[in-house]
Amino acid sequence: MIFKGRGEILRFRGVIVAFTLLVLSGCASMAPKYARPAAPVPSEWPSGPAYKNGAVKATEKAAADITWQEFFIDEQLQKLIGLALGNNRDLRIAALNIERSQALYRIQRADLFPTVNAAGSAVEARTPGVLSGTGQAITTHQYSVNLGFSAYELDLFGRVRSLKDRALEEFFATEEARRSIQISLVAEVANNYLTLAADKESLKIARDTFESQRTSYNLIKSRFEAGASSELDLRQAQTSVDSARVDIARFTSLVAQDENALALVIGAPVPTDLLPSGLSEITALKELSPGLPSEVLQRRPDIIEAEHLLKAANANIGAARAAFFPRISLTTSLGLSSDQLSGLFKGGTGTWMFAPQITLPIFDAGRNRANLKVSEVDREIFLAQYEKAIQGAFREVADALAQRGTLGDQLEAQQSLTDATAVSYRLSQARYEKGISSYLNVLDSQRSLYSAQQGMISVRLSRLTNLVTLYKVLGGGA
């Protein structure tokens, strides 16, 4: 009867499913137990004269917990960062790499489960009488439908599971790589924006200096023509005017290059209304707490990425070890078969097939042992890269803290220098107009003032870019 045949098929299927689930529940990875390596850096940030002004209250929010919208208060800069996150090609490639890695993980994970396929076939064949054995031509018909799986590996020693774990860790690593690229992108946009603002301010100072010196030059020229000034004063005034012209041309070129760099990192033309007018117009950035190395370094995405790759290499050892042990695969199917299409679903047409296979490695000329050695060396390589990432991160933070610890003193000293040179310039100008001193004193004072003003812009830029760098190296920006 048809019910009897189907009952046998159902019982057989139940046995196979139960056996498979039992095997799956008992398999375990042969990968070494993972333990996070100790960080090869001190437990505290460096201390000394360079860091004396860099200390921040420990109660402040950690950089990794501050979003870029919170850190960059300037509205124009926020909009530019938003454009970059939407258009930058490097970040787009990183996002696509995540999708690709996720798909690869799904492919590898699918090997844990049997792939069940349904198939139907029809065969019609004619055998001539000279071959049939009866002297008469024979026409045969065969119709069948089957459901089953082929060459499904029972993961007794965790080979497939180890490969799945490796793919999963590599997927996690690509996500951290994207976060790392995003942090670098945010910092790069901010630094390009600040550099553009600084160069625009330097250009403005150069133009103001040029106008001032041109006025002085015209006045001295009039006095020279009237015989009240020497040609030496005239030529000295001309050198000052020409120097300002050179700086105007130089800073004009730098501004154009800064705009090009900003457009490249954003990945689109920069709207004119989002360009900075000068460094003085930019809203100050938030102060940051460096925290402890043990907390900060384990939250940086590049270090987390390196650790995921280390875990992936560790899991790969499990797959290499499992290759030394037998591999069992199952092929099975159940279905119906008949010599007539109309009788395919009648009683007595049930068929089934169960074909387990075991493969035991006996001699492979050392291939499995070499593969295991490769996987073990790979783990040591990724371990060294992980430790290198931590050491590099520690150095980056320490450098940023050292710079921050001295920038306050630099800014104070530069401001005092600028104020003093401004007074000196006014006094020398007054003395020259009264005929007490030569124009050379005025020229020296003017050059000192101009240099001090440009130095002031440089120190202010360094202070802002230092905060951006510190935010980046402490793992903020995601």
C-alpha positions as CSV (number, residue, x, y, z in Angstrom):
1,M,0.0,0.0,0.0
2,I,1.1,3.5,-0.5
3,F,0.7,4.4,3.2
4,K,3.0,1.5,4.1
5,G,5.7,2.7,1.7
6,R,5.5,6.2,2.9
7,G,5.6,5.1,6.5
8,E,8.9,3.3,5.9
9,I,10.3,6.4,4.3
10,L,9.2,8.6,7.2
11,R,10.8,6.3,9.7
12,F,14.0,6.2,7.8
13,R,14.1,10.0,7.5
14,G,13.5,10.3,11.2
15,V,16.5,8.1,12.0
16,I,18.7,10.1,9.7
17,V,17.6,13.5,11.2
18,A,18.0,12.3,14.8
19,F,21.5,10.9,14.0
20,T,22.5,14.1,12.4
21,L,21.3,16.3,15.2
22,L,23.1,14.0,17.7
23,V,26.4,14.3,15.8
24,L,26.0,18.1,15.5
25,S,25.4,18.5,19.2
26,G,28.5,16.6,20.0
27,C,31.1,18.2,17.7
28,A,33.5,20.7,19.2
29,S,36.2,22.9,17.7
30,M,39.8,21.8,18.1
31,A,41.1,25.4,18.0
32,P,43.3,26.5,21.0
33,K,41.5,28.3,23.8
34,Y,41.7,32.0,23.1
35,A,43.0,34.4,25.8
36,R,43.6,38.1,25.1
37,P,47.3,38.7,25.2
38,A,48.7,41.2,27.7
39,A,49.2,44.7,26.3
40,P,52.9,45.3,25.7
41,V,52.7,48.9,27.0
42,P,52.8,50.6,30.4
43,S,49.6,50.9,32.5
44,E,49.9,54.7,32.6
45,W,50.5,57.4,30.1
46,P,54.0,59.0,30.1
47,S,54.6,61.9,32.6
48,G,57.1,64.7,32.7
49,P,57.5,68.4,31.9
50,A,55.9,68.0,28.4
51,Y,52.7,66.6,30.0
52,K,52.3,68.9,33.0
53,N,49.5,71.0,31.4
54,G,47.9,68.1,29.6
55,A,46.1,66.5,32.6
56,V,42.3,66.4,32.5
57,K,39.8,65.4,35.1
58,A,39.2,61.7,35.0
59,T,35.4,62.3,35.4
60,E,35.1,63.7,31.9
61,K,33.5,61.6,29.2
62,A,35.8,59.3,27.3
63,A,36.5,60.1,23.7
64,A,35.1,56.8,22.5
65,D,31.7,57.8,24.0
66,I,31.6,61.2,22.3
67,T,30.1,61.2,18.8
68,W,31.6,63.5,16.2
69,Q,28.5,65.6,16.3
70,E,29.2,66.3,20.0
71,F,32.9,67.0,19.5
72,F,32.8,69.2,16.5
73,I,30.6,72.1,17.5
74,D,31.1,74.2,14.4
75,E,28.0,73.9,12.3
76,Q,29.7,74.3,8.9
77,L,32.2,71.6,9.8
78,Q,29.4,69.3,11.0
79,K,27.7,69.6,7.6
80,L,31.0,68.9,5.7
81,I,31.6,65.8,7.8
82,G,28.1,64.6,7.0
83,L,28.8,65.1,3.3
84,A,32.0,63.2,3.6
85,L,30.4,60.3,5.4
86,G,27.9,60.0,2.5
87,N,30.2,60.5,-0.4
88,N,33.7,59.4,0.5
89,R,34.8,56.5,-1.7
90,D,37.1,54.9,0.9
91,L,34.3,54.7,3.4
92,R,32.0,53.3,0.7
93,I,34.5,50.6,-0.2
94,A,34.8,49.7,3.5
95,A,31.0,49.4,3.8
96,L,30.9,47.1,0.7
97,N,33.7,45.0,2.2
98,I,31.5,44.5,5.3
99,E,28.7,43.2,3.1
100,R,31.1,40.9,1.2
101,S,32.5,39.6,4.4
102,Q,29.1,39.0,5.9
103,A,28.1,37.0,2.8
104,L,31.3,34.9,3.0
105,Y,30.4,34.2,6.6
106,R,26.9,33.0,5.6
107,I,28.4,30.8,3.0
108,Q,30.8,29.2,5.5
109,R,28.1,28.8,8.1
110,A,25.9,27.1,5.6
111,D,28.3,24.2,5.5
112,L,27.2,23.3,9.1
113,F,23.8,22.2,7.7
114,P,22.9,19.7,4.9
115,T,21.8,21.1,1.6
116,V,18.5,19.5,0.7
117,N,17.6,19.3,-2.9
118,A,14.4,18.0,-4.7
119,A,14.9,16.5,-8.1
120,G,12.6,15.0,-10.7
121,S,13.6,13.0,-13.8
122,A,12.1,11.1,-16.7
123,V,14.0,8.6,-18.8
124,E,12.7,7.0,-22.0
125,A,15.0,4.6,-23.9
126,R,14.7,2.1,-26.8
127,T,16.9,-1.0,-26.9
128,P,17.1,-2.7,-30.3
129,G,16.2,-6.4,-30.6
130,V,19.8,-7.4,-31.4
131,L,20.7,-6.2,-27.9
132,S,17.6,-6.9,-25.9
133,G,18.2,-10.7,-25.6
134,T,14.7,-11.5,-26.7
135,G,15.1,-10.5,-30.3
136,Q,12.4,-7.9,-29.9
137,A,13.0,-4.1,-29.5
138,I,12.2,-2.9,-26.0
139,T,11.1,0.6,-25.0
140,T,11.6,1.4,-21.3
141,H,10.1,4.3,-19.3
142,Q,11.3,5.5,-15.9
143,Y,9.9,8.4,-13.9
144,S,11.2,9.4,-10.4
145,V,11.1,12.2,-7.8
146,N,13.6,12.4,-5.0
147,L,14.4,14.4,-1.9
148,G,17.8,14.2,-0.2
149,F,21.2,15.7,0.4
150,S,24.7,14.8,-1.0
151,A,28.1,14.6,0.6
152,Y,27.1,16.3,3.8
153,E,30.1,16.3,6.2
154,L,29.5,15.3,9.8
155,D,31.6,17.8,11.7
156,L,32.8,15.4,14.4
157,F,36.1,17.2,15.0
158,G,35.0,20.8,14.4
159,R,36.7,21.5,11.1
160,V,33.6,23.2,9.5
161,R,32.8,25.0,12.8
162,S,36.4,26.3,13.0
163,L,36.2,27.6,9.5
164,K,32.8,29.2,10.3
165,D,34.4,30.9,13.4
166,R,37.2,32.2,11.3
167,A,34.8,33.7,8.8
168,L,32.8,35.3,11.6
169,E,35.9,36.9,13.2
170,E,37.0,38.2,9.7
171,F,33.5,39.7,9.3
172,F,33.8,41.4,12.7
173,A,37.2,42.7,11.6
174,T,35.8,44.4,8.5
175,E,33.2,46.2,10.6
176,E,36.0,47.6,12.8
177,A,38.0,48.5,9.7
178,R,35.1,50.6,8.6
179,R,34.9,52.3,11.9
180,S,38.6,53.0,11.8
181,I,38.3,54.5,8.3
182,Q,35.4,56.6,9.5
183,I,37.3,58.0,12.4
184,S,40.3,58.8,10.2
185,L,37.9,60.4,7.6
186,V,36.2,62.6,10.2
187,A,39.6,63.7,11.5
188,E,40.9,64.3,8.0
189,V,37.9,66.5,7.1
190,A,38.4,68.5,10.3
191,N,42.1,69.0,9.8
192,N,41.7,70.0,6.1
193,Y,38.9,72.4,7.2
194,L,41.1,73.9,9.9
195,T,44.2,74.2,7.6
196,L,42.0,76.0,5.0
197,A,40.8,78.4,7.7
198,A,44.3,79.1,8.9
199,D,45.7,79.7,5.4
200,K,42.8,82.0,4.7
201,E,43.6,84.0,7.8
202,S,47.3,84.1,6.9
203,L,46.3,85.3,3.4
204,K,44.2,88.1,5.0
205,I,47.2,89.2,7.2
206,A,49.4,89.1,4.2
207,R,47.0,91.4,2.3
208,D,46.6,93.7,5.2
209,T,50.4,93.9,5.5
210,F,50.7,94.6,1.8
211,E,48.2,97.4,1.9
212,S,50.0,98.9,5.0
213,Q,53.4,98.6,3.4
214,R,52.2,100.0,0.1
215,T,50.8,103.0,1.8
216,S,54.2,103.5,3.6
217,Y,56.0,103.0,0.3
218,N,53.9,105.6,-1.4
219,L,54.6,108.0,1.4
220,I,58.3,107.4,1.4
221,K,58.4,107.7,-2.4
222,S,56.8,111.1,-2.1
223,R,59.3,112.1,0.5
224,F,62.1,110.8,-1.6
225,E,61.0,112.7,-4.7
226,A,60.8,115.8,-2.4
227,G,64.3,115.1,-1.1
228,A,63.2,114.4,2.5
229,S,64.0,110.6,2.4
230,S,66.9,108.7,1.1
231,E,66.9,106.1,-1.7
232,L,67.9,103.5,0.9
233,D,64.6,104.1,2.8
234,L,62.7,103.8,-0.5
235,R,64.3,100.5,-1.5
236,Q,63.8,99.1,2.0
237,A,60.1,100.0,1.8
238,Q,59.9,98.3,-1.6
239,T,61.4,95.1,-0.3
240,S,58.7,95.0,2.4
241,V,56.0,95.5,-0.3
242,D,57.4,92.8,-2.5
243,S,57.7,90.3,0.3
244,A,54.1,90.8,1.1
245,R,53.2,90.3,-2.6
246,V,55.2,87.0,-2.5
247,D,53.2,85.8,0.6
248,I,49.9,86.8,-1.0
249,A,50.7,84.7,-4.0
250,R,51.9,81.8,-1.9
251,F,48.9,81.8,0.5
252,T,46.5,82.2,-2.5
253,S,47.9,79.0,-3.9
254,L,47.7,77.2,-0.6
255,V,44.1,78.1,-0.1
256,A,43.2,76.7,-3.5
257,Q,45.1,73.5,-2.7
258,D,43.4,73.3,0.7
259,E,40.0,73.6,-1.0
260,N,41.0,70.8,-3.5
261,A,42.1,68.6,-0.7
262,L,38.8,69.2,1.2
263,A,36.8,68.4,-2.0
264,L,38.7,65.1,-2.5
265,V,38.2,63.9,1.1
266,I,34.5,64.9,1.0
267,G,34.0,63.2,-2.3
268,A,32.0,66.0,-3.9
269,P,32.3,69.7,-4.6
270,V,32.3,71.8,-1.4
271,P,29.4,74.3,-1.2
272,T,30.8,77.9,-1.0
273,D,28.7,78.7,2.1
274,L,30.4,75.8,4.0
275,L,33.9,77.1,3.5
276,P,35.5,78.8,6.5
277,S,36.4,82.4,6.4
278,G,39.2,82.3,9.0
279,L,40.5,80.4,12.0
280,S,39.1,83.0,14.4
281,E,35.5,82.2,13.3
282,I,35.7,78.5,14.1
283,T,33.9,77.4,17.3
284,A,36.2,75.8,19.9
285,L,36.3,72.0,20.1
286,K,35.5,70.0,23.2
287,E,38.3,69.1,25.7
288,L,39.0,65.4,26.1
289,S,40.0,63.0,28.9
290,P,42.8,60.5,27.9
291,G,41.6,57.9,30.5
292,L,43.8,54.9,31.2
293,P,45.7,53.0,28.5
294,S,44.0,49.7,29.4
295,E,40.6,51.3,28.7
296,V,41.4,53.4,25.8
297,L,43.5,51.1,23.7
298,Q,41.0,48.2,23.8
299,R,38.3,50.5,22.4
300,R,40.2,51.7,19.4
301,P,38.7,50.1,16.3
302,D,42.0,49.3,14.7
303,I,43.1,47.4,17.8
304,I,39.8,45.6,18.0
305,E,40.2,44.7,14.3
306,A,43.6,43.3,14.9
307,E,42.3,41.2,17.8
308,H,39.5,39.8,15.6
309,L,42.0,38.8,13.0
310,L,44.1,37.2,15.7
311,K,41.0,35.2,16.8
312,A,40.3,34.2,13.2
313,A,43.9,32.9,12.9
314,N,43.4,31.0,16.2
315,A,40.2,29.4,14.8
316,N,42.0,28.4,11.6
317,I,44.3,26.2,13.7
318,G,41.3,24.2,14.8
319,A,40.5,23.5,11.1
320,A,44.1,22.5,10.4
321,R,44.1,20.1,13.4
322,A,40.8,18.5,12.4
323,A,42.3,17.6,9.0
324,F,44.4,14.9,10.7
325,F,41.2,13.0,11.7
326,P,38.7,11.0,9.7
327,R,36.1,12.9,7.7
328,I,32.6,11.4,7.5
329,S,30.1,12.5,4.9
330,L,26.5,11.4,4.2
331,T,24.6,11.1,1.0
332,T,21.0,10.1,1.2
333,S,17.7,10.4,-0.7
334,L,14.2,9.2,-0.6
335,G,11.5,9.4,-3.2
336,L,9.2,7.6,-5.7
337,S,10.0,5.8,-8.9
338,S,7.8,4.2,-11.5
339,D,7.8,3.0,-15.1
340,Q,4.7,5.0,-15.8
341,L,4.0,8.7,-15.0
342,S,0.5,7.9,-13.9
343,G,1.7,5.3,-11.5
344,L,4.4,7.4,-9.9
345,F,2.3,8.1,-6.7
346,K,0.8,4.7,-6.4
347,G,1.7,2.1,-3.7
348,G,5.0,0.3,-3.8
349,T,6.9,3.1,-5.7
350,G,8.9,4.3,-2.7
351,T,12.7,4.3,-2.9
352,W,15.5,5.3,-0.6
353,M,19.2,5.4,-0.5
354,F,21.7,5.9,2.4
355,A,25.4,6.1,1.6
356,P,27.8,7.2,4.4
357,Q,31.4,7.6,3.5
358,I,34.5,7.9,5.7
359,T,37.9,9.2,4.6
360,L,40.9,8.6,6.8
361,P,44.1,10.4,6.0
362,I,47.0,7.9,5.8
363,F,49.7,9.4,3.7
364,D,49.7,13.0,2.3
365,A,53.5,13.7,2.0
366,G,53.3,16.0,5.0
367,R,50.6,18.3,3.6
368,N,48.4,18.4,6.7
369,R,51.3,18.9,9.0
370,A,52.6,21.8,6.8
371,N,49.1,23.3,6.8
372,L,49.0,23.2,10.6
373,K,52.4,24.8,10.8
374,V,51.2,27.6,8.4
375,S,48.2,28.2,10.6
376,E,50.3,28.3,13.8
377,V,52.8,30.7,12.2
378,D,49.9,32.9,10.9
379,R,48.6,33.2,14.5
380,E,52.0,34.4,15.7
381,I,52.1,36.9,12.8
382,F,48.7,38.3,13.8
383,L,49.7,38.3,17.4
384,A,52.7,40.4,16.5
385,Q,50.5,42.7,14.5
386,Y,48.1,43.0,17.3
387,E,50.8,44.0,19.8
388,K,52.3,46.4,17.2
389,A,48.9,48.0,16.8
390,I,48.7,48.5,20.6
391,Q,52.2,50.0,20.8
392,G,51.6,52.3,17.8
393,A,48.3,53.5,19.4
394,F,50.1,54.1,22.7
395,R,52.8,56.2,21.0
396,E,50.1,58.2,19.1
397,V,48.2,59.1,22.2
398,A,51.5,59.8,24.1
399,D,52.6,62.2,21.3
400,A,49.3,64.0,21.3
401,L,49.3,64.4,25.1
402,A,52.9,65.7,25.0
403,Q,51.9,68.3,22.4
404,R,48.8,69.3,24.3
405,G,50.8,69.7,27.5
406,T,53.0,72.4,25.9
407,L,50.6,74.1,23.5
408,G,49.1,76.2,26.3
409,D,52.5,77.7,27.1
410,Q,53.2,78.2,23.4
411,L,50.0,80.0,22.9
412,E,50.5,82.3,25.9
413,A,54.1,83.1,24.9
414,Q,53.1,83.7,21.2
415,Q,50.3,86.0,22.3
416,S,52.8,88.0,24.4
417,L,55.3,88.1,21.6
418,T,52.6,89.3,19.1
419,D,51.5,92.1,21.5
420,A,55.1,93.2,22.2
421,T,56.0,93.3,18.5
422,A,52.8,95.3,17.7
423,V,53.9,97.9,20.3
424,S,57.4,97.9,18.9
425,Y,56.2,98.5,15.4
426,R,54.0,101.4,16.4
427,L,56.9,103.0,18.4
428,S,59.4,102.6,15.6
429,Q,57.0,104.0,13.1
430,A,56.5,107.1,15.3
431,R,60.2,107.5,15.8
432,Y,60.8,107.3,12.0
433,E,58.1,109.9,11.3
434,K,59.8,112.3,13.8
435,G,63.2,111.7,12.2
436,I,64.7,110.0,15.3
437,S,65.5,106.6,13.7
438,S,65.9,105.2,10.3
439,Y,63.3,103.3,8.3
440,L,65.4,100.1,8.8
441,N,64.1,100.0,12.4
442,V,60.5,100.3,11.1
443,L,61.1,97.5,8.6
444,D,62.6,95.2,11.2
445,S,59.7,95.8,13.6
446,Q,57.2,95.3,10.8
447,R,58.8,92.0,9.8
448,S,58.8,90.9,13.4
449,L,55.1,91.7,13.8
450,Y,54.2,89.9,10.6
451,S,56.2,86.8,11.7
452,A,54.6,86.9,15.1
453,Q,51.1,87.2,13.6
454,Q,51.7,84.2,11.3
455,G,53.2,82.3,14.2
456,M,50.1,83.0,16.3
457,I,47.9,81.5,13.6
458,S,50.3,78.4,13.4
459,V,50.0,77.8,17.2
460,R,46.3,78.2,17.2
461,L,46.0,75.8,14.3
462,S,48.3,73.4,16.2
463,R,46.1,73.6,19.2
464,L,42.9,72.8,17.3
465,T,44.5,70.0,15.2
466,N,46.0,68.5,18.4
467,L,42.5,68.2,19.8
468,V,41.3,66.6,16.5
469,T,44.3,64.2,16.6
470,L,43.7,63.4,20.3
471,Y,40.0,62.6,19.5
472,K,41.1,60.3,16.7
473,V,43.8,58.4,18.5
474,L,41.6,57.9,21.6
475,G,39.0,56.1,19.4
476,G,36.4,58.8,19.0
477,G,34.4,59.7,15.9
478,A,32.3,56.5,15.3
